[in-house]
Amino acid sequence: MSSDESFIGLLGQDLSDVRPLAVEPRVALVKHSMSEVALRQKRADAVRTEVEEYNRLSGEFIEPVDPHDVLAFKRPGIQNGVYRNLRLGKYAMDARLDLHNLTVEQARLAVHTFVQDCCQHDIRSALITHGKGEGRKPQPAMLKSCIAHWLPQLTEVQAFHSAQKQHGGVGATYVLIRKSDKQRLENAERLHKRR
């Protein structure tokens, strides 16, 4: 008899009086059946929440901007040197959005999504090309006017300024986007290590 067979024999003797544990019956889960009205209301609320998030950029009254006007905005607390570098186009543009040939509604959705994506992917500086709007005599600079109106409404946007000539001039806008929470934490840790 091999050592493996003797071990199995001893194990069988030791486990001969083992019995399975008594299992209590499981509780049957009852599906709550929603009424058709409640289900429709729940779906409508979900769609409304999505639309409200999208409509964060108001389009009620947009002050018209001249095609040759320079767009400029800076939130309080942004250092003048940082704003000057943005204005002069010294930051690398990590992302670009071109709004040419888009309707105002398409542009609104594109700008909102673009800024959210930039913030999520730790992109600090971006370029939005909107055009001057010179070719539209009845409604001059429509998208440019919308950009000037929408960007200050987005809390992720720290500052913006019309671009330098090589990046599109007054037909494009540099955008400075706030740091993500992850990037803020990394900077704080890096600063703490220096001490």
C-alpha positions as CSV (number, residue, x, y, z in Angstrom):
1,M,0.0,0.0,0.0
2,S,1.4,3.4,-1.0
3,S,1.6,6.4,1.2
4,D,-1.1,8.2,-0.9
5,E,-3.5,5.3,-0.5
6,S,-2.9,5.1,3.3
7,F,-3.5,8.8,3.6
8,I,-6.8,8.6,1.7
9,G,-7.8,5.7,3.9
10,L,-7.1,7.6,7.1
11,L,-8.8,10.7,5.7
12,G,-11.9,8.6,4.8
13,Q,-12.1,7.3,8.4
14,D,-11.7,10.8,9.9
15,L,-14.4,12.2,7.6
16,S,-16.9,9.3,8.0
17,D,-19.1,11.1,10.5
18,V,-19.2,14.5,8.7
19,R,-22.6,15.6,7.6
20,P,-23.6,18.5,5.4
21,L,-24.8,21.7,7.2
22,A,-28.5,22.3,7.2
23,V,-29.2,25.2,4.8
24,E,-32.1,27.4,5.6
25,P,-34.4,28.0,2.6
26,R,-33.6,31.2,0.7
27,V,-36.0,34.1,0.7
28,A,-37.7,34.5,-2.6
29,L,-37.1,38.0,-4.0
30,V,-40.3,39.7,-5.0
31,K,-40.0,42.0,-8.0
32,H,-41.7,45.2,-7.4
33,S,-43.9,45.7,-10.3
34,M,-44.1,49.4,-11.2
35,S,-47.3,50.7,-12.7
36,E,-47.0,51.8,-16.3
37,V,-47.5,55.5,-15.2
38,A,-44.7,55.3,-12.6
39,L,-42.4,53.7,-15.2
40,R,-43.1,56.4,-17.7
41,Q,-42.5,59.0,-15.1
42,K,-39.2,57.4,-14.1
43,R,-38.0,57.4,-17.7
44,A,-39.1,61.0,-18.2
45,D,-37.1,62.1,-15.1
46,A,-34.0,60.3,-16.4
47,V,-34.3,62.1,-19.8
48,R,-35.0,65.4,-18.1
49,T,-31.9,65.1,-16.0
50,E,-29.8,64.4,-19.1
51,V,-31.3,67.4,-20.9
52,E,-30.8,69.7,-17.9
53,E,-27.1,68.7,-17.8
54,Y,-26.8,69.4,-21.5
55,N,-28.7,72.7,-21.2
56,R,-26.3,74.0,-18.6
57,L,-25.2,76.4,-21.4
58,S,-28.0,78.9,-21.7
59,G,-29.0,80.0,-25.1
60,E,-31.7,82.5,-24.1
61,F,-30.1,85.8,-25.0
62,I,-26.7,85.9,-26.5
63,E,-25.0,89.3,-26.8
64,P,-23.8,89.7,-30.4
65,V,-20.1,90.0,-30.8
66,D,-18.4,91.8,-33.7
67,P,-16.3,89.5,-36.0
68,H,-13.1,91.4,-35.1
69,D,-13.7,91.7,-31.4
70,V,-11.2,90.0,-29.1
71,L,-12.7,87.6,-26.6
72,A,-11.2,87.8,-23.1
73,F,-12.3,86.3,-19.7
74,K,-10.4,85.5,-16.5
75,R,-11.9,84.1,-13.2
76,P,-10.8,85.7,-10.0
77,G,-7.7,84.0,-8.5
78,I,-6.1,83.2,-11.9
79,Q,-2.5,84.6,-11.8
80,N,-1.8,87.4,-14.2
81,G,1.3,85.5,-15.5
82,V,-0.7,82.4,-16.3
83,Y,-3.3,84.5,-18.1
84,R,-0.6,86.4,-20.0
85,N,0.9,83.1,-21.2
86,L,-2.5,81.9,-22.3
87,R,-3.2,85.1,-24.1
88,L,0.2,84.9,-25.9
89,G,-0.4,81.3,-26.9
90,K,2.6,80.0,-24.9
91,Y,0.9,76.9,-23.6
92,A,0.8,73.7,-25.7
93,M,-2.7,73.2,-27.0
94,D,-3.4,69.6,-25.9
95,A,-6.9,69.5,-27.5
96,R,-8.7,71.3,-30.3
97,L,-12.3,71.6,-31.3
98,D,-13.5,72.9,-34.6
99,L,-17.0,74.3,-34.7
100,H,-17.1,75.2,-38.4
101,N,-20.2,74.1,-40.2
102,L,-22.1,73.2,-37.0
103,T,-25.4,74.6,-36.0
104,V,-25.7,76.5,-32.7
105,E,-27.3,73.5,-31.0
106,Q,-24.7,71.2,-32.3
107,A,-22.0,73.6,-31.2
108,R,-23.5,73.9,-27.7
109,L,-23.4,70.2,-27.2
110,A,-19.9,69.9,-28.7
111,V,-18.5,72.7,-26.4
112,H,-20.0,71.2,-23.3
113,T,-18.8,67.7,-24.1
114,F,-15.3,69.0,-25.1
115,V,-14.8,70.9,-21.9
116,Q,-16.0,68.0,-19.8
117,D,-13.7,65.6,-21.7
118,C,-10.7,67.9,-21.3
119,C,-11.2,68.2,-17.6
120,Q,-11.6,64.4,-17.2
121,H,-8.4,63.7,-19.2
122,D,-6.3,66.4,-17.3
123,I,-6.0,68.7,-20.3
124,R,-5.3,72.2,-19.1
125,S,-5.2,74.2,-22.3
126,A,-7.3,73.8,-25.4
127,L,-8.1,75.7,-28.6
128,I,-11.7,76.2,-29.9
129,T,-11.9,77.3,-33.5
130,H,-15.3,79.0,-34.2
131,G,-14.6,81.3,-37.1
132,K,-15.1,85.1,-37.3
133,G,-18.5,85.0,-38.8
134,E,-17.7,87.6,-41.4
135,G,-19.5,85.7,-44.2
136,R,-22.9,85.9,-42.4
137,K,-24.2,89.4,-42.9
138,P,-27.6,89.0,-41.3
139,Q,-26.2,87.3,-38.2
140,P,-22.6,88.3,-37.7
141,A,-20.3,86.1,-35.6
142,M,-23.0,83.8,-34.3
143,L,-20.8,81.0,-33.0
144,K,-18.2,83.4,-31.7
145,S,-20.9,85.2,-29.8
146,C,-22.1,81.9,-28.4
147,I,-18.6,80.9,-27.3
148,A,-18.2,84.3,-25.5
149,H,-21.5,83.6,-23.7
150,W,-21.1,79.9,-23.0
151,L,-17.5,79.5,-21.7
152,P,-18.0,81.7,-18.6
153,Q,-21.0,79.5,-17.6
154,L,-18.8,76.4,-17.4
155,T,-17.2,76.2,-14.0
156,E,-14.4,74.1,-15.5
157,V,-13.2,77.1,-17.6
158,Q,-10.7,79.2,-15.7
159,A,-10.0,81.7,-18.5
160,F,-10.1,82.2,-22.2
161,H,-8.8,84.6,-24.8
162,S,-8.8,85.1,-28.5
163,A,-6.0,83.2,-30.2
164,Q,-2.8,84.5,-31.7
165,K,-2.7,84.9,-35.5
166,Q,-0.9,81.6,-36.1
167,H,-3.6,79.7,-34.3
168,G,-6.6,81.4,-36.0
169,G,-6.6,84.9,-34.6
170,V,-10.0,86.2,-33.5
171,G,-11.6,83.2,-35.2
172,A,-10.3,80.9,-32.5
173,T,-10.1,81.0,-28.7
174,Y,-7.6,79.6,-26.2
175,V,-9.3,78.0,-23.2
176,L,-7.6,77.4,-19.8
177,I,-9.4,74.5,-18.0
178,R,-9.2,73.9,-14.3
179,K,-7.1,71.0,-12.8
180,S,-9.0,67.8,-12.2
181,D,-9.2,66.6,-8.6
182,K,-6.6,63.9,-9.4
183,Q,-4.1,66.4,-10.8
184,R,-4.7,68.7,-7.7
185,L,-3.9,65.9,-5.4
186,E,-0.7,64.9,-7.4
187,N,0.5,68.6,-7.3
188,A,-0.2,68.7,-3.5
189,E,1.8,65.5,-3.0
190,R,4.7,66.8,-5.1
191,L,4.7,70.1,-3.2
192,H,4.7,68.2,0.1
193,K,7.7,66.1,-0.9
194,R,9.7,69.2,-1.6
195,R,9.4,70.4,2.0
